[in-house]
Every structure is written in C-alpha cells, then in structure tokens.
Amino acid sequence: MRKLILSFLFIALAIPSLINAQPQFKALLFTETAGWHHQSINEGVTAIKKLGQRHQFQVDWRGNSGVFNNSEQLMSYDVIIFLSTTRDVLNEEEQANMEAFIQAGKGYVGIHAASDTEYEWEWYTQLVGRMFKTHPANQTTRVTVLDSDFPGMERMPESFLWTDEWYEFGEEKVEGLNYLLSIDESYYDLKAPWSDTASEGMGDFHPVAWYHEFDGGRSFYTALGHMADTYTDKIFLEHIYGGIYWAATGKGIE
C-alpha cells in the first residue's frame, strides 16, 4: 500500500511538470543550399535552437528537403523557417506540400538568403514578397523602424546603426506587404563589382524586413542575418523570434 501511495504521489507531482514542458508550437528549421552556402548558418541554427529553449517551442533542424516529401509529417509543424537557403531546393512534389502547408493556415519565416531561393517557383516568390537582386560588401548603415507594434519590434530604438550584407530587392511580387524596417543608402557604397547585375540601389525607400498574410497562411521575412555575430545580438534575436511567434500563431500584433 505504501508503495502504491508513493507511486500516486510521484505521478501527481510529475503531471504539472509534464504540462509545463509542452512546447507552445513546433518549428521546422530548414537550411538546404543549392547555391552560396552562408557560414553563418551554423550560428543561426544554434541561435534558433536556443530561442526554442528560451521561449519553449520545439525546433527540428533539417539540412535537406526530405521532410517535405512527407505531407503528414510536414503538417505536424506550425511554422517553417528558411534560414539562408539558396537556389532550387525543393522538387515539384515538395513544393506542392509546402503550398498545402501554408494553405492550411500555417506560417513561413524567411531569414536573409531565403529571398535568394526558388526564383522560378512563382508561388514562393509571392510568399517571400520580394526577391534578392544583388548586394555590395558588408557595411554599416542606419536602420529605421517602420512599425514597432509587430512582435519583437517593441524594444527596438526608432533608428540604429547596423552592419550587415545589404540586399537590394526586385519589385514586389504580391500586394499587401507590411514593412517593418528600412535602411539609408546614403551611408554606404552601393557598388557590387563581383555581380553581373549592377547595383543602383532602391532609392529613398529600401525595405529590409516585412510581413504579410498569404494564401491562407502567414509570412515574415528579414534580410538581416548574413554575419555570424548577428546571431548573438539581442535586438536581432528578438526580431526573429517575433517573426517566428507571429508566423506560427498569428498572435502578437498590437
């Protein structure tokens, strides 16, 4: 009898811990590259796993597209994070499963080179919102916050200096993009001598982060995150967690 009572007590004490240990949501972190491979991907994976521990959400990392072949497994996630993916990484079947994932009301997060991915897949370019065109060397510029009501933006200063690889983007691929951050081109040299595409800049309005609802789901993109040290910066980590949280849950916008 004494052993039975102790067993019941152990179960009773363990149940609250098990409940508290349940993740808020599940994230698939995807890092496959078929073009340039950013060295900062390793630091990015470590940082996002730590965000999962800090904010209690599950992070499963995949360096290849195999999981996209299993639609049932894919649907078990709430958000898919494309971390500096490049070029063509999904076949037609995997693309169809990704589309169904978003159409089911799920979320997408694109970080840095995610906009240098799947140019020929029109649906994906609309999901991202704008696609990478070219970039100059890493330089410092002034970043301006356009919307402090979006999750992760609350504690950002109105403007701040930031060093990164500044992407120039092509035209909007879809209507309804909500811009979060922009940069000042007068601070840095626009020349990109190694690129076949001459950089002319984007003019007075050069966005580098945005979000929108798309095809039944949610999409957040930030161009920040080229440099490895970025992934230990508190401002940046709050920025990407805010995007992950909103994309996964649809919550957080004031």
Number of C-alpha atoms within 10 A of each C-alpha: 6 6 8 9 10 11 12 11 11 11 11 11 11 11 11 10 10 9 9 10 11 11 14 16 18 18 26 20 22 22 24 21 22 13 13 12 14 20 12 17 20 13 17 26 20 14 17 22 20 15 19 20 13 9 14 17 18 20 23 14 16 14 12 13 16 10 16 20 18 13 16 12 10 18 17 13 19 24 30 26 27 22 26 27 28 23 18 16 17 21 11 10 13 18 18 14 20 22 18 18 25 23 15 14 19 24 29 29 28 27 23 25 26 26 29 24 25 20 15 10 13 10 17 19 20 17 26 28 26 23 23 19 16 22 22 20 16 15 14 18 19 16 21 19 18 18 15 17 13 20 21 22 23 16 12 16 12 14 14 12 11 14 16 16 18 26 27 21 21 13 11 14 17 15 10 12 19 16 17 21 22 19 24 17 19 12 12 15 15 20 15 15 12 11 12 8 11 15 18 12 19 17 9 11 11 18 22 22 24 23 25 19 19 22 16 14 22 24 29 29 29 24 24 23 26 23 18 15 11 20 23 13 12 10 15 18 20 18 21 25 19 21 31 28 24 24 27 26 16 16 12 14 11 8
